[in-house]
Amino acid sequence: MRPGDIARRVLLGAACEITRLRDGLVYLAAGSLRLEQIRAHVAQSWNDYNTQDAEIASGLFKWEQVLSAEFIADRDRVLLVGAGTGRDIVALADRGARVTGVEPSARAAATARRVIAERRLPASIVEGFFEDLDLTESFDVVLFSNFCLSYIPGSSRRVDVLKRARTRLSPGGRVIVSTLFRQRPPRGRPVRIGRFAGWLTRSDWRVEDGDLFHAVPGHPPGLFYEHFFGPGEIEREGGDAGLSVVGRGADPHDEPFVVFAAGSGYLP
Protein backbone atom coordinates (compact mmCIF):
# COMPACT_ATOMS: atom_id res chain seq x y z
CA MET A 1 0.00 0.00 0.00
CA ARG A 2 1.31 3.39 -0.96
CA PRO A 3 2.07 5.98 1.75
CA GLY A 4 -0.66 8.26 0.37
CA ASP A 5 -3.27 5.49 0.72
CA ILE A 6 -2.17 4.80 4.29
CA ALA A 7 -2.41 8.49 5.16
CA ARG A 8 -5.90 8.76 3.66
CA ARG A 9 -7.10 5.70 5.57
CA VAL A 10 -5.72 7.06 8.84
CA LEU A 11 -7.24 10.49 8.29
CA LEU A 12 -10.66 9.09 7.34
CA GLY A 13 -10.63 6.83 10.38
CA ALA A 14 -9.73 9.75 12.61
CA ALA A 15 -12.49 11.85 11.04
CA CYS A 16 -15.05 9.11 11.75
CA GLU A 17 -13.94 8.89 15.37
CA ILE A 18 -14.10 12.66 15.76
CA THR A 19 -17.62 12.65 14.28
CA ARG A 20 -18.74 9.97 16.75
CA LEU A 21 -17.15 11.89 19.60
CA ARG A 22 -18.82 15.13 18.48
CA ASP A 23 -22.23 13.45 18.23
CA GLY A 24 -21.77 11.88 21.65
CA LEU A 25 -20.90 15.23 23.22
CA VAL A 26 -23.92 16.93 21.58
CA TYR A 27 -26.31 14.26 22.93
CA LEU A 28 -24.59 14.38 26.31
CA ALA A 29 -25.23 18.12 26.46
CA ALA A 30 -28.79 17.78 25.14
CA GLY A 31 -29.75 15.10 27.64
CA SER A 32 -28.54 17.20 30.56
CA LEU A 33 -30.72 20.20 29.67
CA ARG A 34 -34.06 20.94 31.29
CA LEU A 35 -37.17 20.84 29.13
CA GLU A 36 -37.59 24.61 29.32
CA GLN A 37 -34.06 25.02 27.96
CA ILE A 38 -34.81 22.71 25.04
CA ARG A 39 -37.97 24.68 24.26
CA ALA A 40 -36.05 27.95 24.44
CA HIS A 41 -33.55 26.60 21.91
CA VAL A 42 -36.43 25.54 19.65
CA ALA A 43 -38.03 28.99 19.77
CA GLN A 44 -34.70 30.72 19.19
CA SER A 45 -33.90 28.56 16.17
CA TRP A 46 -36.87 30.08 14.28
CA ASN A 47 -36.13 33.73 15.05
CA ASP A 48 -34.56 34.42 11.66
CA TYR A 49 -36.52 32.03 9.41
CA ASN A 50 -38.54 33.53 6.51
CA THR A 51 -38.02 37.11 7.65
CA GLN A 52 -38.00 38.75 4.22
CA ASP A 53 -41.29 40.10 2.85
CA ALA A 54 -40.79 38.14 -0.39
CA GLU A 55 -40.46 34.90 1.60
CA ILE A 56 -43.56 35.68 3.64
CA ALA A 57 -45.54 36.41 0.48
CA SER A 58 -44.27 33.32 -1.37
CA GLY A 59 -47.43 31.33 -0.65
CA LEU A 60 -47.99 27.70 0.19
CA PHE A 61 -45.68 24.95 -0.97
CA LYS A 62 -47.07 22.66 -3.69
CA TRP A 63 -47.97 19.90 -1.26
CA GLU A 64 -49.56 22.44 1.08
CA GLN A 65 -51.69 23.71 -1.79
CA VAL A 66 -52.95 20.17 -2.46
CA LEU A 67 -53.59 19.63 1.23
CA SER A 68 -55.43 22.90 1.79
CA ALA A 69 -57.55 22.51 -1.33
CA GLU A 70 -58.89 19.19 -0.05
CA PHE A 71 -59.12 19.72 3.69
CA ILE A 72 -59.41 23.49 4.35
CA ALA A 73 -62.47 25.38 3.10
CA ASP A 74 -62.22 29.05 2.19
CA ARG A 75 -64.23 30.25 5.20
CA ASP A 76 -62.87 27.86 7.78
CA ARG A 77 -61.72 29.01 11.20
CA VAL A 78 -58.09 27.86 11.32
CA LEU A 79 -55.83 27.58 14.34
CA LEU A 80 -52.29 27.64 12.95
CA VAL A 81 -49.74 26.18 15.38
CA GLY A 82 -46.25 27.42 14.55
CA ALA A 83 -47.29 30.50 12.59
CA GLY A 84 -43.75 31.81 12.16
CA THR A 85 -43.52 35.15 10.38
CA GLY A 86 -46.85 34.66 8.61
CA ARG A 87 -46.31 32.81 5.32
CA ASP A 88 -49.17 30.37 5.97
CA ILE A 89 -51.36 33.10 7.47
CA VAL A 90 -51.12 35.28 4.36
CA ALA A 91 -51.93 32.41 2.01
CA LEU A 92 -54.88 31.08 4.04
CA ALA A 93 -56.32 34.49 4.88
CA ASP A 94 -56.17 35.52 1.22
CA ARG A 95 -58.51 32.59 0.56
CA GLY A 96 -60.93 33.92 3.18
CA ALA A 97 -59.99 31.70 6.12
CA ARG A 98 -60.09 33.27 9.57
CA VAL A 99 -56.72 32.43 11.07
CA THR A 100 -55.47 32.48 14.65
CA GLY A 101 -51.71 31.89 14.71
CA VAL A 102 -49.72 30.56 17.66
CA GLU A 103 -45.98 31.28 17.67
CA PRO A 104 -43.40 30.85 20.48
CA SER A 105 -40.69 33.01 18.89
CA ALA A 106 -41.25 36.62 19.98
CA ARG A 107 -39.36 37.98 16.98
CA ALA A 108 -41.31 35.89 14.47
CA ALA A 109 -44.63 36.74 16.16
CA ALA A 110 -43.84 40.47 15.94
CA THR A 111 -43.14 40.14 12.22
CA ALA A 112 -46.39 38.23 11.69
CA ARG A 113 -48.36 40.93 13.52
CA ARG A 114 -46.83 43.58 11.28
CA VAL A 115 -47.73 41.61 8.15
CA ILE A 116 -51.30 41.07 9.37
CA ALA A 117 -51.74 44.78 10.13
CA GLU A 118 -50.22 45.96 6.86
CA ARG A 119 -52.39 43.62 4.80
CA ARG A 120 -55.47 44.03 7.02
CA LEU A 121 -55.96 40.29 7.17
CA PRO A 122 -58.70 38.49 9.16
CA ALA A 123 -56.08 36.98 11.44
CA SER A 124 -54.43 37.34 14.83
CA ILE A 125 -51.30 36.09 16.60
CA VAL A 126 -51.00 34.61 20.07
CA GLU A 127 -47.43 34.46 21.36
CA GLY A 128 -46.38 31.35 23.25
CA PHE A 129 -46.20 27.58 23.02
CA PHE A 130 -49.50 25.98 22.06
CA GLU A 131 -49.36 23.55 24.99
CA ASP A 132 -49.16 26.44 27.46
CA LEU A 133 -52.04 28.56 26.16
CA ASP A 134 -55.58 28.57 27.52
CA LEU A 135 -57.52 28.88 24.27
CA THR A 136 -61.30 28.74 24.45
CA GLU A 137 -62.41 29.17 20.82
CA SER A 138 -63.39 26.31 18.53
CA PHE A 139 -61.87 25.83 15.08
CA ASP A 140 -62.73 23.94 11.93
CA VAL A 141 -59.05 23.13 11.41
CA VAL A 142 -56.08 22.90 13.74
CA LEU A 143 -53.12 23.06 11.38
CA PHE A 144 -49.61 22.34 12.60
CA SER A 145 -47.37 24.27 10.22
CA ASN A 146 -44.61 22.72 8.14
CA PHE A 147 -43.13 19.89 10.32
CA CYS A 148 -44.05 21.84 13.48
CA LEU A 149 -44.93 18.70 15.46
CA SER A 150 -41.43 17.36 14.86
CA TYR A 151 -40.03 20.16 17.04
CA ILE A 152 -41.93 19.12 20.16
CA PRO A 153 -39.72 16.89 22.36
CA GLY A 154 -41.20 13.76 23.90
CA SER A 155 -43.85 11.36 22.60
CA SER A 156 -46.10 11.85 25.64
CA ARG A 157 -45.90 15.64 25.21
CA ARG A 158 -46.81 15.36 21.51
CA VAL A 159 -49.79 13.17 22.43
CA ASP A 160 -50.90 15.78 24.98
CA VAL A 161 -50.56 18.50 22.32
CA LEU A 162 -52.71 16.49 19.91
CA LYS A 163 -55.28 15.93 22.68
CA ARG A 164 -55.37 19.68 23.24
CA ALA A 165 -55.84 20.24 19.52
CA ARG A 166 -58.74 17.76 19.51
CA THR A 167 -60.51 19.71 22.28
CA ARG A 168 -60.41 22.84 20.13
CA LEU A 169 -62.18 21.23 17.15
CA SER A 170 -65.69 22.19 16.14
CA PRO A 171 -67.96 19.29 15.03
CA GLY A 172 -66.48 17.75 11.89
CA GLY A 173 -63.15 19.54 12.44
CA ARG A 174 -59.75 18.28 11.35
CA VAL A 175 -56.25 18.22 12.84
CA ILE A 176 -53.54 18.39 10.16
CA VAL A 177 -49.90 17.56 10.83
CA SER A 178 -46.80 17.08 8.70
CA THR A 179 -43.81 15.21 10.09
CA LEU A 180 -40.16 14.61 9.42
CA PHE A 181 -40.02 10.90 8.56
CA ARG A 182 -37.36 8.24 8.20
CA GLN A 183 -37.72 4.50 7.73
CA ARG A 184 -34.87 4.20 10.25
CA PRO A 185 -34.99 7.21 12.57
CA PRO A 186 -31.97 8.10 14.76
CA ARG A 187 -31.38 5.62 17.56
CA GLY A 188 -28.60 3.66 19.19
CA ARG A 189 -25.48 4.94 20.94
CA PRO A 190 -26.10 8.73 20.83
CA VAL A 191 -29.64 8.28 22.16
CA ARG A 192 -28.37 6.06 24.98
CA ILE A 193 -25.75 8.69 25.84
CA GLY A 194 -28.44 11.39 25.94
CA ARG A 195 -30.68 9.28 28.17
CA PHE A 196 -27.80 8.54 30.52
CA ALA A 197 -27.04 12.27 30.78
CA GLY A 198 -30.67 12.93 31.65
CA TRP A 199 -30.65 10.28 34.37
CA LEU A 200 -27.32 11.49 35.73
CA THR A 201 -28.40 15.14 35.96
CA ARG A 202 -32.01 14.31 36.96
CA SER A 203 -33.36 16.26 34.02
CA ASP A 204 -37.14 16.49 33.61
CA TRP A 205 -37.17 14.84 30.18
CA ARG A 206 -35.40 12.03 28.32
CA VAL A 207 -33.95 11.72 24.82
CA GLU A 208 -35.98 9.25 22.73
CA ASP A 209 -35.43 7.21 19.57
CA GLY A 210 -35.87 9.54 16.61
CA ASP A 211 -34.51 12.63 18.37
CA LEU A 212 -31.78 14.44 16.44
CA PHE A 213 -29.63 17.28 17.79
CA HIS A 214 -27.17 19.65 16.14
CA ALA A 215 -24.88 22.10 17.89
CA VAL A 216 -25.37 25.66 16.60
CA PRO A 217 -22.26 27.90 16.78
CA GLY A 218 -22.70 31.18 18.62
CA HIS A 219 -22.03 33.01 21.86
CA PRO A 220 -23.34 31.12 23.73
CA PRO A 221 -23.68 28.10 21.41
CA GLY A 222 -27.19 26.85 20.73
CA LEU A 223 -28.83 23.51 20.09
CA PHE A 224 -31.15 22.57 17.22
CA TYR A 225 -33.66 19.80 17.95
CA GLU A 226 -35.97 17.84 15.68
CA HIS A 227 -37.74 14.50 15.92
CA PHE A 228 -37.85 12.06 13.01
CA PHE A 229 -40.92 9.82 13.06
CA GLY A 230 -40.65 6.15 12.18
CA PRO A 231 -43.26 4.06 10.31
CA GLY A 232 -46.66 4.28 11.99
CA GLU A 233 -45.42 6.51 14.81
CA ILE A 234 -47.52 9.60 14.12
CA GLU A 235 -50.61 7.44 13.60
CA ARG A 236 -50.03 5.79 16.98
CA GLU A 237 -49.58 9.13 18.72
CA GLY A 238 -52.74 10.45 17.06
CA GLY A 239 -54.64 7.35 18.17
CA ASP A 240 -53.42 7.80 21.74
CA ALA A 241 -54.82 11.35 21.54
CA GLY A 242 -58.26 10.06 20.49
CA LEU A 243 -57.88 10.95 16.82
CA SER A 244 -58.42 8.81 13.74
CA VAL A 245 -56.82 9.14 10.31
CA VAL A 246 -59.09 10.51 7.59
CA GLY A 247 -56.47 11.50 5.02
CA ARG A 248 -52.78 11.27 4.25
CA GLY A 249 -50.23 12.18 1.62
CA ALA A 250 -46.60 13.18 1.10
CA ASP A 251 -44.70 16.23 -0.01
CA PRO A 252 -42.17 16.07 -2.90
CA HIS A 253 -39.44 15.02 -0.46
CA ASP A 254 -41.56 12.09 0.80
CA GLU A 255 -42.22 13.75 4.15
CA PRO A 256 -45.77 12.68 5.04
CA PHE A 257 -48.72 14.68 6.19
CA VAL A 258 -51.65 13.15 8.08
CA VAL A 259 -55.18 14.48 8.55
CA PHE A 260 -56.95 13.45 11.75
CA ALA A 261 -60.51 13.77 12.95
CA ALA A 262 -61.84 13.20 16.45
CA GLY A 263 -62.58 9.50 16.77
CA SER A 264 -61.99 6.32 18.67
CA GLY A 265 -58.33 5.99 17.73
CA TYR A 266 -55.99 4.87 14.98
CA LEU A 267 -57.50 3.72 11.69
CA PRO A 268 -54.91 2.21 9.28
ZIWOZI-V200735 format. One record per pair of residues at least 4 apart in sequence whose ideal C-beta (glycine too) atoms are under 7 Angstrom apart, sorted by the first residue. I is the first residue (numbers start at 1). J is the second residue. D is the distance in whole Angstrom. If there is no record, write none. Layout:
I/J/D + I/J/D
This chain:
1/5/5 + 1/6/6 + 3/7/6 + 4/8/6 + 5/9/6 + 6/10/6 + 7/11/6 + 8/12/6 + 9/13/6 + 10/14/6 + 11/15/6 + 12/16/7 + 13/17/7 + 14/18/6 + 15/19/6 + 16/20/7 + 17/21/6 + 18/22/6 + 19/23/6 + 20/24/6 + 21/25/6 + 22/26/6 + 23/27/6 + 23/190/5 + 24/28/6 + 24/190/6 + 24/193/5 + 25/29/6 + 26/30/6 + 26/213/5 + 26/215/5 + 27/31/6 + 27/190/4 + 27/191/7 + 27/193/5 + 27/194/4 + 27/207/6 + 27/213/6 + 28/32/7 + 28/193/5 + 28/194/7 + 28/197/5 + 29/223/7 + 30/194/5 + 30/207/6 + 30/213/5 + 30/223/6 + 31/193/7 + 31/194/4 + 31/195/6 + 31/196/7 + 31/197/3 + 31/198/4 + 31/203/7 + 31/207/5 + 32/197/4 + 32/198/7 + 32/201/4 + 32/203/6 + 33/37/4 + 33/38/5 + 33/203/7 + 34/203/6 + 34/204/6 + 35/39/6 + 35/153/7 + 35/204/5 + 35/205/4 + 36/40/6 + 37/41/7 + 38/42/7 + 38/153/5 + 38/205/7 + 38/225/6 + 39/43/6 + 39/129/6 + 40/44/6 + 41/45/6 + 41/222/6 + 41/223/5 + 41/225/6 + 42/151/5 + 42/225/6 + 43/104/4 + 43/105/5 + 44/222/6 + 45/222/7 + 45/224/5 + 46/84/6 + 46/105/5 + 46/108/6 + 47/105/5 + 47/107/5 + 47/108/6 + 49/84/6 + 50/55/4 + 50/56/6 + 50/84/6 + 50/85/5 + 50/87/6 + 51/85/6 + 51/111/6 + 53/57/6 + 54/58/7 + 55/87/7 + 56/85/5 + 56/86/5 + 56/87/5 + 56/90/6 + 56/115/6 + 57/90/6 + 58/87/6 + 59/91/5 + 60/64/4 + 60/65/5 + 60/68/6 + 60/88/7 + 60/91/5 + 61/251/7 + 62/66/7 + 62/252/7 + 63/67/6 + 63/249/7 + 63/251/4 + 63/252/6 + 64/68/6 + 65/69/6 + 66/70/7 + 66/249/7 + 67/71/6 + 67/176/7 + 67/249/7 + 67/257/6 + 68/72/4 + 70/247/7 + 71/174/6 + 71/176/6 + 71/247/6 + 71/259/5 + 72/76/5 + 72/78/7 + 72/92/7 + 72/97/7 + 72/141/5 + 74/95/5 + 74/96/4 + 74/97/7 + 75/96/5 + 75/97/7 + 76/97/5 + 76/140/4 + 76/141/5 + 77/98/5 + 77/139/5 + 77/140/5 + 78/92/6 + 78/97/5 + 78/98/7 + 78/99/5 + 78/139/6 + 78/140/7 + 78/141/5 + 78/143/6 + 79/100/5 + 79/102/7 + 79/139/4 + 79/142/5 + 79/143/7 + 79/168/6 + 80/88/6 + 80/89/6 + 80/99/6 + 80/100/7 + 80/101/5 + 80/102/7 + 80/143/5 + 80/145/6 + 81/102/5 + 81/130/5 + 81/142/7 + 81/143/7 + 81/144/5 + 81/145/7 + 81/148/6 + 82/103/7 + 82/144/6 + 82/145/4 + 82/148/3 + 83/88/7 + 83/89/6 + 83/101/3 + 83/102/6 + 83/103/4 + 83/112/6 + 83/125/6 + 83/145/7 + 84/103/6 + 84/108/5 + 84/112/7 + 84/145/6 + 85/108/5 + 85/111/4 + 85/112/5 + 85/115/7 + 86/90/6 + 86/111/7 + 86/112/4 + 86/115/4 + 86/116/7 + 87/91/7 + 88/92/6 + 88/145/5 + 89/93/6 + 89/99/5 + 89/101/5 + 89/112/6 + 89/116/7 + 89/121/7 + 89/123/5 + 90/94/6 + 90/115/6 + 90/119/7 + 90/121/7 + 92/97/4 + 92/99/5 + 93/97/6 + 93/99/5 + 93/121/4 + 93/122/6 + 93/123/5 + 98/122/5 + 99/123/4 + 100/124/5 + 100/126/7 + 101/112/6 + 101/123/7 + 101/125/5 + 102/126/5 + 102/128/7 + 102/130/5 + 102/133/7 + 103/108/5 + 103/109/4 + 103/112/6 + 103/125/6 + 103/127/6 + 104/128/6 + 104/129/5 + 105/109/6 + 106/110/6 + 106/127/6 + 107/111/7 + 108/112/6 + 109/113/6 + 109/125/5 + 109/127/4 + 110/114/7 + 111/115/6 + 112/116/6 + 112/125/5 + 113/117/6 + 113/125/5 + 114/118/6 + 115/119/6 + 116/121/5 + 116/123/5 + 116/125/7 + 126/133/6 + 128/132/5 + 128/133/5 + 130/161/6 + 130/164/7 + 131/160/7 + 131/161/5 + 131/164/6 + 135/168/6 + 138/168/6 + 138/169/7 + 138/170/4 + 139/168/5 + 139/169/7 + 139/170/6 + 139/173/6 + 140/170/6 + 140/173/5 + 141/173/6 + 141/174/5 + 141/176/6 + 142/165/4 + 142/168/6 + 142/169/7 + 142/175/5 + 143/176/5 + 144/148/4 + 144/149/5 + 144/176/7 + 144/177/5 + 146/178/6 + 147/178/6 + 147/179/6 + 147/180/5 + 147/255/7 + 149/158/6 + 149/177/5 + 149/179/6 + 150/179/5 + 150/180/4 + 150/226/5 + 150/227/5 + 151/225/7 + 151/226/6 + 152/157/6 + 152/158/5 + 152/161/6 + 153/157/7 + 153/205/6 + 153/211/7 + 153/225/6 + 153/227/7 + 154/158/7 + 154/205/6 + 154/208/7 + 155/159/6 + 155/208/6 + 155/237/6 + 156/160/6 + 157/161/6 + 158/162/6 + 158/237/5 + 159/163/6 + 159/237/5 + 159/240/5 + 159/241/5 + 160/164/6 + 161/165/7 + 162/166/6 + 162/175/7 + 162/237/6 + 162/238/6 + 162/241/4 + 162/243/6 + 163/167/7 + 163/241/4 + 163/242/7 + 164/168/7 + 165/175/5 + 166/175/7 + 166/241/6 + 166/242/6 + 166/243/6 + 166/262/5 + 169/173/3 + 169/175/7 + 169/262/6 + 174/246/7 + 174/259/5 + 174/260/7 + 174/261/6 + 175/243/6 + 175/260/4 + 176/257/7 + 176/259/5 + 177/234/7 + 177/257/7 + 177/258/6 + 178/255/6 + 178/257/4 + 179/229/5 + 179/234/5 + 179/255/7 + 179/256/6 + 180/226/6 + 180/227/7 + 180/228/5 + 180/229/7 + 180/255/6 + 181/228/7 + 181/229/5 + 181/255/6 + 181/256/5 + 182/228/5 + 182/230/7 + 183/231/6 + 185/209/6 + 185/210/4 + 185/228/4 + 185/229/7 + 185/230/5 + 186/190/7 + 186/191/7 + 186/210/6 + 186/211/7 + 186/212/5 + 186/228/6 + 187/191/5 + 187/209/4 + 189/193/6 + 190/194/6 + 191/195/6 + 191/207/5 + 191/209/6 + 191/211/7 + 192/196/6 + 193/197/6 + 194/198/7 + 194/207/3 + 195/199/7 + 195/206/5 + 195/207/5 + 196/200/6 + 197/201/6 + 198/203/4 + 198/205/7 + 198/206/5 + 198/207/6 + 207/211/5 + 210/227/5 + 210/228/5 + 210/229/6 + 210/230/6 + 211/225/7 + 211/227/6 + 212/226/5 + 212/228/6 + 213/223/6 + 213/224/7 + 213/225/6 + 214/224/4 + 215/221/6 + 215/223/6 + 216/221/6 + 216/222/4 + 216/223/6 + 216/224/5 + 217/221/6 + 218/222/5 + 229/233/4 + 229/234/5 + 232/236/6 + 233/237/6 + 234/238/6 + 234/258/6 + 235/239/6 + 235/245/6 + 235/258/7 + 235/266/5 + 236/240/6 + 236/266/6 + 237/241/7 + 238/243/4 + 238/245/7 + 238/258/7 + 238/260/5 + 238/266/7 + 239/243/7 + 239/265/4 + 239/266/3 + 242/262/7 + 242/265/7 + 243/260/4 + 243/261/7 + 243/262/6 + 243/263/6 + 244/260/6 + 244/261/6 + 244/263/3 + 244/264/7 + 244/265/6 + 244/266/7 + 244/267/5 + 245/258/6 + 245/260/6 + 245/266/7 + 245/267/5 + 246/259/5 + 246/260/7 + 246/261/5 + 247/259/4 + 248/256/6 + 248/257/7 + 248/258/5 + 248/259/7 + 249/256/7 + 249/257/6 + 250/254/5 + 250/255/7 + 250/256/5 + 251/255/5 + 251/257/7
